[in-house]
């Protein structure tokens, strides 16, 4: 797992991204399309057309990081919007990377009620 500092924001780039792009091209997309500074320390997540490949760019104050993950089976759950960005938590990113539907996670327990 990526060691994400607690104050780091995670942005999903809605829509489809050309997965042939490297850090520089994805950073330019984050800056121009998402209107965010790619060197601010936030994570920017991009998904390919087939939906089984993600790329994440992150500037960790020492240098540029480019992570990628491809699912052997299934597809990453992605926002339905065609453009723009969606902010998610680090926990939602973890679920996303595991192939879990991060949008509506269900609790496995029910809180006790007094009465």
Biopython code that builds the backbone (N, CA, C, O; Angstrom):
import numpy as np
from Bio.PDB.StructureBuilder import StructureBuilder

atoms = [
    (1, "UNK", "N", (0.841, -1.183, 0.000)),
    (1, "UNK", "CA", (0.000, 0.000, 0.000)),
    (1, "UNK", "C", (0.885, 1.245, 0.000)),
    (1, "UNK", "O", (1.989, 1.241, 0.545)),
    (2, "UNK", "N", (0.389, 2.282, -0.607)),
    (2, "UNK", "CA", (1.102, 3.550, -0.669)),
    (2, "UNK", "C", (1.054, 4.199, 0.712)),
    (2, "UNK", "O", (-0.027, 4.310, 1.290)),
    (3, "UNK", "N", (2.187, 4.629, 1.256)),
    (3, "UNK", "CA", (2.194, 5.257, 2.594)),
    (3, "UNK", "C", (1.659, 6.686, 2.533)),
    (3, "UNK", "O", (2.429, 7.643, 2.453)),
    (4, "UNK", "N", (0.345, 6.821, 2.570)),
    (4, "UNK", "CA", (-0.302, 8.117, 2.400)),
    (4, "UNK", "C", (-0.330, 8.868, 3.726)),
    (4, "UNK", "O", (-0.911, 8.373, 4.692)),
    (5, "UNK", "N", (0.280, 10.050, 3.800)),
    (5, "UNK", "CA", (0.186, 10.862, 5.013)),
    (5, "UNK", "C", (-1.268, 11.241, 5.292)),
    (5, "UNK", "O", (-2.073, 11.336, 4.366)),
    (6, "UNK", "N", (-1.604, 11.455, 6.549)),
    (6, "UNK", "CA", (-2.996, 11.672, 6.950)),
    (6, "UNK", "C", (-3.629, 12.916, 6.331)),
    (6, "UNK", "O", (-4.844, 12.940, 6.137)),
    (7, "UNK", "N", (-2.858, 13.932, 6.020)),
    (7, "UNK", "CA", (-3.431, 15.162, 5.469)),
    (7, "UNK", "C", (-3.478, 15.173, 3.936)),
    (7, "UNK", "O", (-3.773, 16.209, 3.340)),
    (8, "UNK", "N", (-3.192, 14.042, 3.293)),
    (8, "UNK", "CA", (-3.154, 13.960, 1.842)),
    (8, "UNK", "C", (-4.550, 13.757, 1.278)),
    (8, "UNK", "O", (-5.303, 12.918, 1.772)),
    (9, "UNK", "N", (-4.899, 14.512, 0.257)),
    (9, "UNK", "CA", (-6.176, 14.325, -0.435)),
    (9, "UNK", "C", (-5.972, 13.358, -1.592)),
    (9, "UNK", "O", (-4.890, 13.284, -2.176)),
    (10, "UNK", "N", (-7.020, 12.624, -1.911)),
    (10, "UNK", "CA", (-6.980, 11.667, -3.013)),
    (10, "UNK", "C", (-8.043, 12.092, -4.025)),
    (10, "UNK", "O", (-9.217, 12.237, -3.683)),
    (11, "UNK", "N", (-7.618, 12.288, -5.270)),
    (11, "UNK", "CA", (-8.524, 12.734, -6.334)),
    (11, "UNK", "C", (-8.621, 11.664, -7.410)),
    (11, "UNK", "O", (-7.602, 11.180, -7.903)),
    (12, "UNK", "N", (-9.852, 11.290, -7.777)),
    (12, "UNK", "CA", (-10.083, 10.402, -8.904)),
    (12, "UNK", "C", (-10.409, 11.266, -10.110)),
    (12, "UNK", "O", (-11.274, 12.138, -10.036)),
    (13, "UNK", "N", (-9.729, 11.032, -11.210)),
    (13, "UNK", "CA", (-10.023, 11.754, -12.449)),
    (13, "UNK", "C", (-11.171, 11.022, -13.135)),
    (13, "UNK", "O", (-10.985, 9.927, -13.665)),
    (14, "UNK", "N", (-12.360, 11.628, -13.124)),
    (14, "UNK", "CA", (-13.533, 10.991, -13.723)),
    (14, "UNK", "C", (-13.310, 10.794, -15.215)),
    (14, "UNK", "O", (-12.539, 11.520, -15.841)),
    (15, "UNK", "N", (-13.988, 9.812, -15.769)),
    (15, "UNK", "CA", (-13.846, 9.533, -17.189)),
    (15, "UNK", "C", (-12.711, 8.561, -17.459)),
    (15, "UNK", "O", (-12.264, 7.842, -16.566)),
    (16, "UNK", "N", (-12.259, 8.549, -18.685)),
    (16, "UNK", "CA", (-11.247, 7.594, -19.144)),
    (16, "UNK", "C", (-9.951, 8.327, -19.458)),
    (16, "UNK", "O", (-9.967, 9.432, -20.001)),
    (17, "UNK", "N", (-8.833, 7.707, -19.113)),
    (17, "UNK", "CA", (-7.508, 8.281, -19.364)),
    (17, "UNK", "C", (-6.703, 7.330, -20.241)),
    (17, "UNK", "O", (-6.806, 6.111, -20.101)),
    (18, "UNK", "N", (-5.910, 7.884, -21.136)),
    (18, "UNK", "CA", (-5.003, 7.104, -21.974)),
    (18, "UNK", "C", (-3.898, 6.549, -21.071)),
    (18, "UNK", "O", (-3.107, 7.312, -20.517)),
    (19, "UNK", "N", (-3.844, 5.240, -20.925)),
    (19, "UNK", "CA", (-2.894, 4.608, -20.007)),
    (19, "UNK", "C", (-1.471, 4.528, -20.563)),
    (19, "UNK", "O", (-0.580, 3.990, -19.906)),
    (20, "UNK", "N", (-1.253, 5.055, -21.759)),
    (20, "UNK", "CA", (0.117, 5.130, -22.277)),
    (20, "UNK", "C", (0.863, 6.314, -21.672)),
    (20, "UNK", "O", (2.078, 6.429, -21.832)),
    (21, "UNK", "N", (0.148, 7.187, -20.984)),
    (21, "UNK", "CA", (0.744, 8.391, -20.408)),
    (21, "UNK", "C", (1.639, 8.050, -19.215)),
    (21, "UNK", "O", (1.392, 7.097, -18.476)),
    (22, "UNK", "N", (2.684, 8.862, -19.057)),
    (22, "UNK", "CA", (3.583, 8.749, -17.923)),
    (22, "UNK", "C", (3.315, 9.860, -16.914)),
    (22, "UNK", "O", (2.290, 10.539, -16.984)),
    (23, "UNK", "N", (4.243, 10.040, -15.978)),
    (23, "UNK", "CA", (4.036, 11.027, -14.914)),
    (23, "UNK", "C", (3.820, 12.429, -15.475)),
    (23, "UNK", "O", (2.882, 13.113, -15.067)),
    (24, "UNK", "N", (4.666, 12.869, -16.399)),
    (24, "UNK", "CA", (4.565, 14.244, -16.909)),
    (24, "UNK", "C", (3.225, 14.519, -17.580)),
    (24, "UNK", "O", (2.619, 15.564, -17.344)),
    (25, "UNK", "N", (2.758, 13.598, -18.410)),
    (25, "UNK", "CA", (1.470, 13.782, -19.094)),
    (25, "UNK", "C", (0.312, 13.746, -18.111)),
    (25, "UNK", "O", (-0.624, 14.538, -18.228)),
    (26, "UNK", "N", (0.363, 12.836, -17.142)),
    (26, "UNK", "CA", (-0.705, 12.759, -16.149)),
    (26, "UNK", "C", (-0.686, 13.985, -15.235)),
    (26, "UNK", "O", (-1.742, 14.469, -14.826)),
    (27, "UNK", "N", (0.503, 14.487, -14.913)),
    (27, "UNK", "CA", (0.604, 15.710, -14.108)),
    (27, "UNK", "C", (0.003, 16.896, -14.867)),
    (27, "UNK", "O", (-0.670, 17.741, -14.277)),
    (28, "UNK", "N", (0.247, 16.951, -16.165)),
    (28, "UNK", "CA", (-0.342, 18.025, -16.975)),
    (28, "UNK", "C", (-1.861, 17.904, -16.993)),
    (28, "UNK", "O", (-2.560, 18.917, -16.947)),
    (29, "UNK", "N", (-2.383, 16.676, -17.058)),
    (29, "UNK", "CA", (-3.834, 16.474, -17.021)),
    (29, "UNK", "C", (-4.402, 16.906, -15.673)),
    (29, "UNK", "O", (-5.468, 17.519, -15.620)),
    (30, "UNK", "N", (-3.704, 16.594, -14.586)),
    (30, "UNK", "CA", (-4.158, 17.008, -13.258)),
    (30, "UNK", "C", (-4.206, 18.526, -13.155)),
    (30, "UNK", "O", (-5.114, 19.089, -12.543)),
    (31, "UNK", "N", (-3.232, 19.172, -13.751)),
    (31, "UNK", "CA", (-3.154, 20.632, -13.686)),
    (31, "UNK", "C", (-4.192, 21.314, -14.580)),
    (31, "UNK", "O", (-4.849, 22.265, -14.155)),
    (32, "UNK", "N", (-4.339, 20.835, -15.802)),
    (32, "UNK", "CA", (-5.216, 21.503, -16.771)),
    (32, "UNK", "C", (-6.677, 21.092, -16.626)),
    (32, "UNK", "O", (-7.560, 21.949, -16.587)),
    (33, "UNK", "N", (-6.938, 19.793, -16.547)),
    (33, "UNK", "CA", (-8.316, 19.299, -16.531)),
    (33, "UNK", "C", (-8.913, 19.313, -15.133)),
    (33, "UNK", "O", (-10.059, 19.720, -14.945)),
    (34, "UNK", "N", (-8.131, 18.867, -14.145)),
    (34, "UNK", "CA", (-8.650, 18.777, -12.781)),
    (34, "UNK", "C", (-8.460, 20.067, -11.991)),
    (34, "UNK", "O", (-9.007, 20.208, -10.897)),
    (35, "UNK", "N", (-7.696, 21.002, -12.531)),
    (35, "UNK", "CA", (-7.418, 22.283, -11.875)),
    (35, "UNK", "C", (-6.784, 22.102, -10.500)),
    (35, "UNK", "O", (-7.153, 22.780, -9.540)),
    (36, "UNK", "N", (-5.822, 21.177, -10.415)),
    (36, "UNK", "CA", (-5.089, 20.927, -9.177)),
    (36, "UNK", "C", (-3.597, 20.958, -9.465)),
    (36, "UNK", "O", (-3.164, 20.665, -10.580)),
    (37, "UNK", "N", (-2.817, 21.314, -8.453)),
    (37, "UNK", "CA", (-1.367, 21.330, -8.580)),
    (37, "UNK", "C", (-0.832, 19.914, -8.369)),
    (37, "UNK", "O", (-0.945, 19.389, -7.262)),
    (38, "UNK", "N", (-0.258, 19.281, -9.383)),
    (38, "UNK", "CA", (0.218, 17.907, -9.243)),
    (38, "UNK", "C", (1.421, 17.769, -8.317)),
    (38, "UNK", "O", (1.799, 16.654, -7.959)),
    (39, "UNK", "N", (2.023, 18.878, -7.927)),
    (39, "UNK", "CA", (3.192, 18.842, -7.051)),
    (39, "UNK", "C", (2.860, 19.256, -5.622)),
    (39, "UNK", "O", (3.750, 19.630, -4.858)),
    (40, "UNK", "N", (1.586, 19.189, -5.264)),
    (40, "UNK", "CA", (1.148, 19.614, -3.926)),
    (40, "UNK", "C", (1.181, 18.476, -2.913)),
    (40, "UNK", "O", (0.966, 18.713, -1.725)),
    (41, "UNK", "N", (1.442, 17.256, -3.350)),
    (41, "UNK", "CA", (1.492, 16.127, -2.426)),
    (41, "UNK", "C", (0.222, 15.303, -2.381)),
    (41, "UNK", "O", (0.149, 14.322, -1.641)),
    (42, "UNK", "N", (-0.783, 15.682, -3.162)),
    (42, "UNK", "CA", (-2.009, 14.895, -3.222)),
    (42, "UNK", "C", (-1.825, 13.737, -4.199)),
    (42, "UNK", "O", (-0.936, 13.769, -5.051)),
    (43, "UNK", "N", (-2.670, 12.716, -4.070)),
    (43, "UNK", "CA", (-2.648, 11.586, -4.995)),
    (43, "UNK", "C", (-3.691, 11.815, -6.074)),
    (43, "UNK", "O", (-4.808, 12.246, -5.786)),
    (44, "UNK", "N", (-3.328, 11.526, -7.314)),
    (44, "UNK", "CA", (-4.229, 11.655, -8.450)),
    (44, "UNK", "C", (-4.342, 10.284, -9.101)),
    (44, "UNK", "O", (-3.343, 9.699, -9.520)),
    (45, "UNK", "N", (-5.560, 9.784, -9.179)),
    (45, "UNK", "CA", (-5.811, 8.421, -9.654)),
    (45, "UNK", "C", (-6.522, 8.490, -11.005)),
    (45, "UNK", "O", (-7.489, 9.233, -11.170)),
    (46, "UNK", "N", (-6.034, 7.712, -11.967)),
    (46, "UNK", "CA", (-6.561, 7.688, -13.323)),
    (46, "UNK", "C", (-6.890, 6.249, -13.700)),
    (46, "UNK", "O", (-6.176, 5.327, -13.308)),
    (47, "UNK", "N", (-7.973, 6.050, -14.463)),
    (47, "UNK", "CA", (-8.388, 4.713, -14.893)),
    (47, "UNK", "C", (-8.426, 4.631, -16.402)),
    (47, "UNK", "O", (-8.814, 5.583, -17.078)),
    (48, "UNK", "N", (-8.021, 3.486, -16.928)),
    (48, "UNK", "CA", (-8.028, 3.256, -18.362)),
    (48, "UNK", "C", (-9.403, 2.888, -18.898)),
    (48, "UNK", "O", (-10.352, 2.711, -18.134)),
    (49, "UNK", "N", (-9.500, 2.774, -20.217)),
    (49, "UNK", "CA", (-10.769, 2.507, -20.892)),
    (49, "UNK", "C", (-11.383, 1.169, -20.483)),
    (49, "UNK", "O", (-12.588, 1.096, -20.244)),
    (50, "UNK", "N", (-10.579, 0.116, -20.399)),
    (50, "UNK", "CA", (-11.120, -1.206, -20.051)),
    (50, "UNK", "C", (-11.542, -1.290, -18.590)),
    (50, "UNK", "O", (-12.364, -2.132, -18.227)),
    (51, "UNK", "N", (-10.985, -0.423, -17.754)),
    (51, "UNK", "CA", (-11.379, -0.399, -16.354)),
    (51, "UNK", "C", (-10.593, -1.330, -15.452)),
    (51, "UNK", "O", (-10.870, -1.404, -14.255)),
    (52, "UNK", "N", (-9.620, -2.041, -15.998)),
    (52, "UNK", "CA", (-8.849, -2.967, -15.175)),
    (52, "UNK", "C", (-7.461, -2.435, -14.809)),
    (52, "UNK", "O", (-6.687, -3.132, -14.153)),
    (53, "UNK", "N", (-7.139, -1.201, -15.230)),
    (53, "UNK", "CA", (-5.828, -0.614, -14.958)),
    (53, "UNK", "C", (-5.986, 0.774, -14.354)),
    (53, "UNK", "O", (-6.749, 1.602, -14.851)),
    (54, "UNK", "N", (-5.250, 1.012, -13.274)),
    (54, "UNK", "CA", (-5.193, 2.325, -12.630)),
    (54, "UNK", "C", (-3.764, 2.815, -12.645)),
    (54, "UNK", "O", (-2.820, 2.026, -12.594)),
    (55, "UNK", "N", (-3.613, 4.137, -12.714)),
    (55, "UNK", "CA", (-2.315, 4.777, -12.495)),
    (55, "UNK", "C", (-2.521, 5.872, -11.461)),
    (55, "UNK", "O", (-3.508, 6.605, -11.499)),
    (56, "UNK", "N", (-1.578, 5.969, -10.544)),
    (56, "UNK", "CA", (-1.623, 6.984, -9.489)),
    (56, "UNK", "C", (-0.334, 7.773, -9.555)),
    (56, "UNK", "O", (0.756, 7.201, -9.586)),
    (57, "UNK", "N", (-0.464, 9.106, -9.575)),
    (57, "UNK", "CA", (0.732, 9.944, -9.491)),
    (57, "UNK", "C", (0.732, 10.642, -8.144)),
    (57, "UNK", "O", (-0.314, 10.978, -7.589)),
    (58, "UNK", "N", (1.940, 10.849, -7.636)),
    (58, "UNK", "CA", (2.093, 11.459, -6.320)),
    (58, "UNK", "C", (3.461, 12.106, -6.244)),
    (58, "UNK", "O", (4.470, 11.484, -6.578)),
    (59, "UNK", "N", (3.495, 13.329, -5.814)),
    (59, "UNK", "CA", (4.753, 14.033, -5.565)),
    (59, "UNK", "C", (4.987, 13.946, -4.068)),
    (59, "UNK", "O", (4.226, 14.532, -3.298)),
    (60, "UNK", "N", (6.016, 13.232, -3.633)),
    (60, "UNK", "CA", (6.231, 12.991, -2.201)),
    (60, "UNK", "C", (7.243, 13.946, -1.577)),
    (60, "UNK", "O", (7.821, 13.629, -0.538)),
    (61, "UNK", "N", (7.465, 15.088, -2.177)),
    (61, "UNK", "CA", (8.381, 16.155, -1.768)),
    (61, "UNK", "C", (9.848, 15.820, -2.048)),
    (61, "UNK", "O", (10.715, 16.684, -1.920)),
    (62, "UNK", "N", (10.126, 14.576, -2.427)),
    (62, "UNK", "CA", (11.483, 14.211, -2.827)),
    (62, "UNK", "C", (11.564, 13.915, -4.313)),
    (62, "UNK", "O", (12.630, 13.996, -4.922)),
    (63, "UNK", "N", (10.420, 13.572, -4.883)),
    (63, "UNK", "CA", (10.408, 13.233, -6.294)),
    (63, "UNK", "C", (9.039, 12.766, -6.740)),
    (63, "UNK", "O", (8.093, 12.703, -5.955)),
    (64, "UNK", "N", (8.957, 12.440, -8.014)),
    (64, "UNK", "CA", (7.702, 12.019, -8.627)),
    (64, "UNK", "C", (7.541, 10.513, -8.513)),
    (64, "UNK", "O", (8.473, 9.753, -8.775)),
    (65, "UNK", "N", (6.338, 10.092, -8.117)),
    (65, "UNK", "CA", (6.022, 8.670, -8.018)),
    (65, "UNK", "C", (4.903, 8.351, -8.995)),
    (65, "UNK", "O", (3.946, 9.114, -9.127)),
    (66, "UNK", "N", (5.028, 7.225, -9.675)),
    (66, "UNK", "CA", (3.988, 6.740, -10.570)),
    (66, "UNK", "C", (3.726, 5.290, -10.211)),
    (66, "UNK", "O", (4.597, 4.434, -10.364)),
    (67, "UNK", "N", (2.508, 5.017, -9.728)),
    (67, "UNK", "CA", (2.111, 3.671, -9.349)),
    (67, "UNK", "C", (1.082, 3.177, -10.350)),
    (67, "UNK", "O", (0.308, 3.968, -10.889)),
    (68, "UNK", "N", (1.069, 1.892, -10.599)),
    (68, "UNK", "CA", (0.032, 1.322, -11.452)),
    (68, "UNK", "C", (-0.420, -0.005, -10.863)),
    (68, "UNK", "O", (0.351, -0.710, -10.212)),
    (69, "UNK", "N", (-1.691, -0.332, -11.104)),
    (69, "UNK", "CA", (-2.230, -1.617, -10.669)),
    (69, "UNK", "C", (-3.201, -2.104, -11.722)),
    (69, "UNK", "O", (-4.052, -1.354, -12.201)),
    (70, "UNK", "N", (-3.062, -3.378, -12.078)),
    (70, "UNK", "CA", (-3.964, -4.012, -13.032)),
    (70, "UNK", "C", (-4.634, -5.174, -12.314)),
    (70, "UNK", "O", (-3.965, -5.993, -11.684)),
    (71, "UNK", "N", (-5.969, -5.243, -12.413)),
    (71, "UNK", "CA", (-6.717, -6.358, -11.840)),
    (71, "UNK", "C", (-6.676, -7.547, -12.793)),
    (71, "UNK", "O", (-6.834, -7.384, -14.003)),
    (72, "UNK", "N", (-6.466, -8.729, -12.251)),
    (72, "UNK", "CA", (-6.491, -9.937, -13.063)),
    (72, "UNK", "C", (-7.909, -10.275, -13.495)),
    (72, "UNK", "O", (-8.134, -10.754, -14.606)),
    (73, "UNK", "N", (-8.880, -10.017, -12.590)),
    (73, "UNK", "CA", (-10.293, -10.273, -12.882)),
    (73, "UNK", "C", (-11.097, -9.076, -12.409)),
    (73, "UNK", "O", (-10.787, -8.481, -11.377)),
    (74, "UNK", "N", (-12.121, -8.727, -13.157)),
    (74, "UNK", "CA", (-12.995, -7.641, -12.745)),
    (74, "UNK", "C", (-12.498, -6.282, -13.193)),
    (74, "UNK", "O", (-11.528, -6.160, -13.941)),
    (75, "UNK", "N", (-13.203, -5.255, -12.704)),
    (75, "UNK", "CA", (-12.893, -3.869, -13.050)),
    (75, "UNK", "C", (-12.932, -3.009, -11.802)),
    (75, "UNK", "O", (-13.619, -3.328, -10.832)),
    (76, "UNK", "N", (-12.188, -1.917, -11.839)),
    (76, "UNK", "CA", (-12.217, -0.968, -10.739)),
    (76, "UNK", "C", (-13.533, -0.200, -10.766)),
    (76, "UNK", "O", (-13.985, 0.220, -11.831)),
    (77, "UNK", "N", (-14.149, -0.014, -9.601)),
    (77, "UNK", "CA", (-15.386, 0.762, -9.500)),
    (77, "UNK", "C", (-15.011, 2.229, -9.655)),
    (77, "UNK", "O", (-14.131, 2.730, -8.955)),
    (78, "UNK", "N", (-15.684, 2.914, -10.576)),
    (78, "UNK", "CA", (-15.304, 4.279, -10.941)),
    (78, "UNK", "C", (-16.526, 5.181, -10.953)),
    (78, "UNK", "O", (-17.629, 4.707, -11.223)),
    (79, "UNK", "N", (-16.362, 6.470, -10.665)),
    (79, "UNK", "CA", (-17.507, 7.388, -10.731)),
    (79, "UNK", "C", (-18.117, 7.419, -12.130)),
    (79, "UNK", "O", (-17.406, 7.265, -13.123)),
    (80, "UNK", "N", (-19.427, 7.617, -12.208)),
    (80, "UNK", "CA", (-20.120, 7.625, -13.485)),
    (80, "UNK", "C", (-19.922, 8.894, -14.297)),
    (80, "UNK", "O", (-20.248, 8.919, -15.484)),
    (81, "UNK", "N", (-19.395, 9.949, -13.684)),
    (81, "UNK", "CA", (-19.204, 11.219, -14.397)),
    (81, "UNK", "C", (-18.210, 11.045, -15.543)),
    (81, "UNK", "O", (-17.280, 10.243, -15.452)),
    (82, "UNK", "N", (-18.411, 11.790, -16.605)),
    (82, "UNK", "CA", (-17.532, 11.726, -17.782)),
    (82, "UNK", "C", (-16.333, 12.664, -17.677)),
    (82, "UNK", "O", (-15.341, 12.479, -18.382)),
    (83, "UNK", "N", (-16.416, 13.663, -16.809)),
    (83, "UNK", "CA", (-15.326, 14.629, -16.662)),
    (83, "UNK", "C", (-15.324, 15.148, -15.230)),
    (83, "UNK", "O", (-16.289, 14.975, -14.487)),
    (84, "UNK", "N", (-14.227, 15.784, -14.864)),
    (84, "UNK", "CA", (-14.114, 16.364, -13.532)),
    (84, "UNK", "C", (-13.321, 15.484, -12.599)),
    (84, "UNK", "O", (-12.526, 14.649, -13.030)),
    (85, "UNK", "N", (-13.546, 15.681, -11.311)),
    (85, "UNK", "CA", (-12.780, 14.946, -10.307)),
    (85, "UNK", "C", (-13.683, 14.614, -9.133)),
    (85, "UNK", "O", (-14.695, 15.273, -8.895)),
    (86, "UNK", "N", (-13.296, 13.583, -8.409)),
    (86, "UNK", "CA", (-14.014, 13.137, -7.224)),
    (86, "UNK", "C", (-12.989, 12.950, -6.123)),
    (86, "UNK", "O", (-11.956, 12.315, -6.335)),
    (87, "UNK", "N", (-13.267, 13.500, -4.947)),
    (87, "UNK", "CA", (-12.374, 13.333, -3.796)),
    (87, "UNK", "C", (-12.811, 12.112, -3.005)),
    (87, "UNK", "O", (-13.997, 11.939, -2.728)),
    (88, "UNK", "N", (-11.855, 11.265, -2.642)),
    (88, "UNK", "CA", (-12.137, 10.089, -1.814)),
    (88, "UNK", "C", (-11.167, 10.072, -0.639)),
    (88, "UNK", "O", (-10.143, 10.755, -0.661)),
    (89, "UNK", "N", (-11.489, 9.299, 0.372)),
    (89, "UNK", "CA", (-10.615, 9.161, 1.534)),
    (89, "UNK", "C", (-9.556, 8.096, 1.248)),
    (89, "UNK", "O", (-9.657, 7.346, 0.277)),
    (90, "UNK", "N", (-8.549, 8.046, 2.104)),
    (90, "UNK", "CA", (-7.516, 7.015, 1.970)),
    (90, "UNK", "C", (-8.124, 5.627, 2.142)),
    (90, "UNK", "O", (-7.689, 4.679, 1.488)),
    (91, "UNK", "N", (-9.129, 5.495, 3.019)),
    (91, "UNK", "CA", (-9.807, 4.205, 3.221)),
    (91, "UNK", "C", (-10.556, 3.799, 1.955)),
    (91, "UNK", "O", (-10.527, 2.630, 1.570)),
    (92, "UNK", "N", (-11.228, 4.752, 1.302)),
    (92, "UNK", "CA", (-11.922, 4.457, 0.052)),
    (92, "UNK", "C", (-10.935, 4.074, -1.042)),
    (92, "UNK", "O", (-11.219, 3.196, -1.856)),
    (93, "UNK", "N", (-9.774, 4.731, -1.066)),
    (93, "UNK", "CA", (-8.739, 4.369, -2.030)),
    (93, "UNK", "C", (-8.281, 2.931, -1.795)),
    (93, "UNK", "O", (-8.087, 2.180, -2.751)),
    (94, "UNK", "N", (-8.108, 2.544, -0.545)),
    (94, "UNK", "CA", (-7.712, 1.167, -0.232)),
    (94, "UNK", "C", (-8.726, 0.167, -0.760)),
    (94, "UNK", "O", (-8.363, -0.858, -1.336)),
    (95, "UNK", "N", (-10.022, 0.481, -0.554)),
    (95, "UNK", "CA", (-11.069, -0.410, -1.068)),
    (95, "UNK", "C", (-11.033, -0.449, -2.587)),
    (95, "UNK", "O", (-11.146, -1.519, -3.185)),
    (96, "UNK", "N", (-10.879, 0.699, -3.209)),
    (96, "UNK", "CA", (-10.812, 0.780, -4.665)),
    (96, "UNK", "C", (-9.685, -0.098, -5.198)),
    (96, "UNK", "O", (-9.883, -0.849, -6.154)),
    (97, "UNK", "N", (-8.505, -0.010, -4.588)),
    (97, "UNK", "CA", (-7.349, -0.785, -5.039)),
    (97, "UNK", "C", (-7.538, -2.283, -4.844)),
    (97, "UNK", "O", (-6.901, -3.085, -5.526)),
    (98, "UNK", "N", (-8.412, -2.665, -3.914)),
    (98, "UNK", "CA", (-8.709, -4.083, -3.687)),
    (98, "UNK", "C", (-9.839, -4.584, -4.571)),
    (98, "UNK", "O", (-10.180, -5.766, -4.525)),
    (99, "UNK", "N", (-10.430, -3.698, -5.383)),
    (99, "UNK", "CA", (-11.527, -4.093, -6.249)),
    (99, "UNK", "C", (-12.875, -4.105, -5.551)),
    (99, "UNK", "O", (-13.829, -4.699, -6.054)),
    (100, "UNK", "N", (-12.966, -3.449, -4.389)),
    (100, "UNK", "CA", (-14.201, -3.380, -3.612)),
    (100, "UNK", "C", (-14.962, -2.123, -4.001)),
    (100, "UNK", "O", (-14.357, -1.093, -4.300)),
    (101, "UNK", "N", (-16.297, -2.208, -3.996)),
    (101, "UNK", "CA", (-17.119, -1.039, -4.301)),
    (101, "UNK", "C", (-17.018, -0.056, -3.140)),
    (101, "UNK", "O", (-17.641, -0.259, -2.098)),
    (102, "UNK", "N", (-16.248, 0.993, -3.312)),
    (102, "UNK", "CA", (-15.965, 1.969, -2.255)),
    (102, "UNK", "C", (-17.093, 2.969, -2.058)),
    (102, "UNK", "O", (-17.104, 3.697, -1.065)),
    (103, "UNK", "N", (-18.056, 3.018, -2.999)),
    (103, "UNK", "CA", (-19.099, 4.036, -2.942)),
    (103, "UNK", "C", (-20.123, 3.779, -1.845)),
    (103, "UNK", "O", (-20.594, 4.725, -1.213)),
    (104, "UNK", "N", (-20.474, 2.535, -1.607)),
    (104, "UNK", "CA", (-21.497, 2.200, -0.620)),
    (104, "UNK", "C", (-21.047, 1.003, 0.218)),
    (104, "UNK", "O", (-21.679, -0.051, 0.164)),
    (105, "UNK", "N", (-19.967, 1.144, 0.991)),
    (105, "UNK", "CA", (-19.527, -0.002, 1.784)),
    (105, "UNK", "C", (-20.564, -0.332, 2.857)),
    (105, "UNK", "O", (-21.146, 0.566, 3.467)),
    (106, "UNK", "N", (-20.782, -1.596, 3.075)),
    (106, "UNK", "CA", (-21.761, -2.036, 4.071)),
    (106, "UNK", "C", (-21.043, -2.461, 5.343)),
    (106, "UNK", "O", (-19.996, -3.106, 5.295)),
    (107, "UNK", "N", (-21.611, -2.096, 6.465)),
    (107, "UNK", "CA", (-21.038, -2.530, 7.742)),
    (107, "UNK", "C", (-21.319, -4.010, 7.945)),
    (107, "UNK", "O", (-22.353, -4.526, 7.519)),
    (108, "UNK", "N", (-20.404, -4.669, 8.586)),
    (108, "UNK", "CA", (-20.583, -6.098, 8.856)),
    (108, "UNK", "C", (-21.125, -6.319, 10.255)),
    (108, "UNK", "O", (-21.310, -7.460, 10.680)),
    (109, "UNK", "N", (-21.379, -5.242, 10.968)),
    (109, "UNK", "CA", (-21.939, -5.341, 12.312)),
    (109, "UNK", "C", (-23.001, -4.263, 12.483)),
    (109, "UNK", "O", (-23.033, -3.285, 11.737)),
    (110, "UNK", "N", (-23.846, -4.448, 13.447)),
    (110, "UNK", "CA", (-24.860, -3.442, 13.753)),
    (110, "UNK", "C", (-24.606, -2.934, 15.168)),
    (110, "UNK", "O", (-24.319, -3.727, 16.066)),
    (111, "UNK", "N", (-24.707, -1.646, 15.375)),
    (111, "UNK", "CA", (-24.452, -1.109, 16.705)),
    (111, "UNK", "C", (-25.539, -1.571, 17.676)),
    (111, "UNK", "O", (-26.702, -1.727, 17.304)),
    (112, "UNK", "N", (-25.134, -1.784, 18.923)),
    (112, "UNK", "CA", (-26.091, -2.169, 19.959)),
    (112, "UNK", "C", (-26.975, -0.990, 20.305)),
    (112, "UNK", "O", (-26.501, 0.142, 20.395)),
    (113, "UNK", "N", (-28.224, -1.243, 20.495)),
    (113, "UNK", "CA", (-29.144, -0.181, 20.896)),
    (113, "UNK", "C", (-29.517, -0.388, 22.342)),
    (113, "UNK", "O", (-29.700, -1.519, 22.792)),
    (114, "UNK", "N", (-29.626, 0.684, 23.052)),
    (114, "UNK", "CA", (-30.028, 0.567, 24.450)),
    (114, "UNK", "C", (-31.550, 0.594, 24.520)),
    (114, "UNK", "O", (-32.209, 1.295, 23.752)),
    (115, "UNK", "N", (-32.073, -0.152, 25.419)),
    (115, "UNK", "CA", (-33.512, -0.097, 25.528)),
    (115, "UNK", "C", (-34.142, -1.251, 26.104)),
    (115, "UNK", "O", (-35.366, -1.286, 26.233)),
]
sb = StructureBuilder()
sb.init_structure("model")
sb.init_model(0)
sb.init_chain("A")
sb.init_seg("    ")
for serial, (resi, resn, name, xyz) in enumerate(atoms, 1):
    if name == "N":
        sb.init_residue(resn, " ", resi, " ")
    sb.init_atom(name, np.array(xyz, "f"), 0.0, 1.0, " ", f" {name:<3s}", serial, name[0])
structure = sb.get_structure()
